């Protein structure tokens, strides 16, 4: 009786370990991905305020943009994964979101700037997708709906300009830059005098 109890505990522990490993494997980026999507950690950490005289609405752009951009890129090319740390790929697509709300005309203006880098860190191209979406800021769920819709329309515009056939072209294996290093590159600065 005691031996059977230990056997059942052992089987339960092995099953739990197997389920944990499967869960981690599903969340891990694909090792074969030729293209990685990079969104700055600042877009996940720092909130943006929508301009409105009566409502204070703050949101982080990264969690809203990530599923929209990843799904749009995966629909065009199956070998796309999210950059989490130091993965390498033949192509890295950096997405920089921005959004503005005009409360008088009740319009969300969204813009997604995509910068495409080769595996070695060389700049392949810069593309911009812009969109406008009518909507209100009020209840959290309604505002989230309009934000997602505005970013989805901007991503559709961006995908019409992004050369999907050139993504994932092979690069020298010794020349690949970890995708986490893309955020450390110098941003272009505009001086207003």
Backbone torsions as a table, in degrees:
resi	resn	phi	psi	omega
1	UNK	NA	-43.9	-179.7
2	UNK	-67.1	-35.7	179.9
3	UNK	-68.6	-40.1	178.8
4	UNK	-64.5	-38.7	178.4
5	UNK	-62.7	-41.8	177.3
6	UNK	-66.4	-37.2	178.1
7	UNK	-64.2	-43.0	179.1
8	UNK	-65.9	-37.5	176.1
9	UNK	-64.4	-41.1	178.4
10	UNK	-64.1	-43.9	178.6
11	UNK	-63.3	-41.6	178.0
12	UNK	-63.4	-41.9	179.1
13	UNK	-65.9	-40.4	177.8
14	UNK	-65.8	-40.3	177.9
15	UNK	-64.0	-41.4	178.1
16	UNK	-63.6	-42.7	178.0
17	UNK	-64.0	-39.3	178.9
18	UNK	-65.0	-43.7	179.1
19	UNK	-65.0	-37.3	178.2
20	UNK	-65.2	-43.7	178.5
21	UNK	-64.1	-38.9	178.4
22	UNK	-66.2	-39.0	178.5
23	UNK	-64.3	-41.4	177.6
24	UNK	-68.1	-35.1	180.0
25	UNK	-67.9	-34.5	178.9
26	UNK	-69.7	-34.9	-178.6
27	UNK	-82.1	-16.8	-177.9
28	UNK	-75.4	142.0	178.0
29	UNK	-68.1	153.7	-177.9
30	UNK	-67.8	133.7	-179.9
31	UNK	-71.8	-23.1	-177.4
32	UNK	-92.3	3.8	-175.4
33	UNK	-62.9	128.6	177.7
34	UNK	-88.0	-19.6	-178.7
35	UNK	-130.4	134.4	177.4
36	UNK	-117.5	142.2	177.2
37	UNK	-100.0	126.1	-180.0
38	UNK	-117.2	126.1	171.8
39	UNK	-123.3	132.0	-174.6
40	UNK	-58.7	140.5	175.4
41	UNK	-60.6	-24.2	177.8
42	UNK	-63.9	-30.0	178.7
43	UNK	-72.0	-15.8	176.5
44	UNK	-95.7	-24.4	-172.5
45	UNK	-98.1	-34.4	-173.1
46	UNK	-106.8	133.8	-177.1
47	UNK	-86.1	155.2	177.2
48	UNK	-117.4	138.7	-179.9
49	UNK	-101.1	132.3	173.0
50	UNK	-81.5	134.1	-178.7
51	UNK	-75.2	117.7	176.4
52	UNK	-159.3	138.3	-176.4
53	UNK	-71.6	-22.1	-174.0
54	UNK	-114.1	-25.3	-176.7
55	UNK	-113.7	135.7	170.5
56	UNK	-101.5	109.8	179.6
57	UNK	-123.3	118.6	179.5
58	UNK	-114.2	140.9	177.9
59	UNK	-150.9	157.0	173.6
60	UNK	-99.5	136.6	-173.7
61	UNK	-79.8	-34.5	-175.3
62	UNK	-56.1	-52.0	-179.7
63	UNK	-63.7	-24.3	177.4
64	UNK	-79.9	-39.9	-174.2
65	UNK	-80.6	-34.8	-173.9
66	UNK	-54.0	-54.2	-178.5
67	UNK	-66.1	-32.9	179.9
68	UNK	-67.1	-48.8	-178.3
69	UNK	-67.9	-42.8	-179.1
70	UNK	-63.6	-43.0	-179.9
71	UNK	-66.3	-41.3	179.9
72	UNK	-63.7	-42.3	178.6
73	UNK	-69.6	-37.9	179.5
74	UNK	-70.4	-27.7	176.3
75	UNK	-66.5	-32.7	-179.9
76	UNK	-88.3	-32.9	-178.1
77	UNK	-145.3	121.7	-173.0
78	UNK	-72.3	-19.6	-174.7
79	UNK	-96.0	53.0	179.1
80	UNK	-119.4	136.0	177.9
81	UNK	-136.2	166.1	179.2
82	UNK	-86.2	137.1	176.0
83	UNK	-78.5	120.9	179.8
84	UNK	-106.1	-38.5	-176.8
85	UNK	-150.8	-93.8	-172.8
86	UNK	-119.7	33.7	176.5
87	UNK	-71.1	155.1	176.5
88	UNK	-119.1	152.3	179.5
89	UNK	-155.0	171.5	178.0
90	UNK	-73.4	-30.7	-178.3
91	UNK	-139.3	140.2	176.1
92	UNK	-124.1	126.1	178.9
93	UNK	-107.5	116.9	178.9
94	UNK	-99.9	125.6	179.6
95	UNK	-110.8	129.2	177.9
96	UNK	-120.5	109.1	-177.8
97	UNK	-88.7	152.7	170.0
98	UNK	-151.3	148.7	-176.9
99	UNK	-146.9	142.0	177.8
100	UNK	-134.0	140.9	177.9
101	UNK	-118.1	128.6	175.3
102	UNK	-101.9	107.0	-175.5
103	UNK	-70.3	-24.9	-179.6
104	UNK	-71.2	-43.3	178.7
105	UNK	-94.6	-4.6	179.0
106	UNK	55.8	51.8	-178.4
107	UNK	-127.2	132.7	171.4
108	UNK	-92.6	126.4	175.9
109	UNK	-107.7	112.8	-178.7
110	UNK	-112.0	149.0	179.3
111	UNK	-144.4	131.8	175.1
112	UNK	-120.7	121.3	177.7
113	UNK	-103.2	121.5	179.0
114	UNK	-109.4	129.0	174.5
115	UNK	-116.7	124.3	-176.9
116	UNK	-103.5	125.2	179.2
117	UNK	-114.1	146.8	171.8
118	UNK	-76.9	173.0	-178.4
119	UNK	-59.8	-28.9	-179.8
120	UNK	-89.8	1.9	179.1
121	UNK	97.4	0.1	-179.3
122	UNK	-76.4	144.0	-178.1
123	UNK	-74.8	124.2	179.2
124	UNK	-98.9	-29.9	-179.6
125	UNK	170.9	160.6	176.9
126	UNK	-127.1	135.0	-175.6
127	UNK	-136.7	148.9	-178.1
128	UNK	-128.9	132.4	173.3
129	UNK	-118.0	128.6	-178.6
130	UNK	-126.9	152.4	178.6
131	UNK	-156.4	161.6	175.4
132	UNK	-127.3	141.5	-179.5
133	UNK	-139.6	124.2	174.1
134	UNK	-68.0	140.3	178.4
135	UNK	176.8	168.5	-179.1
136	UNK	-115.4	157.3	170.1
137	UNK	-109.1	116.8	178.5
138	UNK	-152.9	-96.3	-179.6
139	UNK	-74.7	145.1	-176.3
140	UNK	-54.4	-46.2	-178.0
141	UNK	-64.7	-39.7	179.6
142	UNK	-67.0	-42.8	179.2
143	UNK	-65.1	-41.9	177.1
144	UNK	-59.7	-39.7	178.7
145	UNK	-60.5	-47.3	-179.4
146	UNK	-68.2	-35.8	176.8
147	UNK	-63.4	-46.8	179.2
148	UNK	-63.2	-40.2	179.3
149	UNK	-63.7	-42.6	179.4
150	UNK	-64.0	-43.9	178.5
151	UNK	-67.9	-35.0	178.2
152	UNK	-64.6	-42.2	178.3
153	UNK	-65.9	-38.8	177.2
154	UNK	-65.9	-37.3	179.1
155	UNK	-68.3	-36.9	175.8
156	UNK	-62.4	-42.7	177.5
157	UNK	-63.0	-42.6	179.3
158	UNK	-64.2	-41.2	-178.4
159	UNK	-66.0	-26.5	177.2
160	UNK	-71.9	-20.5	-179.2
161	UNK	-100.8	-24.5	-174.9
162	UNK	-75.6	126.0	-179.9
163	UNK	-77.2	90.9	-176.1
164	UNK	-64.6	-33.8	-177.8
165	UNK	-66.4	-22.8	180.0
166	UNK	-89.3	-13.5	179.1
167	UNK	-68.8	140.5	175.9
168	UNK	81.7	11.8	176.0
169	UNK	-65.3	147.9	-172.8
170	UNK	-67.5	147.1	176.1
171	UNK	-132.6	164.4	179.1
172	UNK	-62.5	133.4	-176.7
173	UNK	-65.7	-29.0	-179.4
174	UNK	-81.7	-6.7	-171.9
175	UNK	-108.5	16.6	-173.4
176	UNK	-90.7	137.0	-179.6
177	UNK	-99.9	132.8	175.2
178	UNK	-61.2	140.5	-174.0
179	UNK	-66.2	-24.5	177.4
180	UNK	-65.9	-21.2	179.8
181	UNK	-77.7	-15.8	-179.4
182	UNK	-62.1	-37.4	179.6
183	UNK	-67.7	-20.6	-179.8
184	UNK	-84.2	-6.0	-179.6
185	UNK	-74.8	153.3	-177.2
186	UNK	-65.4	129.2	175.1
187	UNK	-82.0	143.2	175.3
188	UNK	-65.6	133.8	-178.4
189	UNK	-112.8	139.6	178.4
190	UNK	-110.8	127.9	-179.9
191	UNK	-99.1	126.6	175.6
192	UNK	-103.3	118.0	-177.0
193	UNK	-111.3	NA	NA
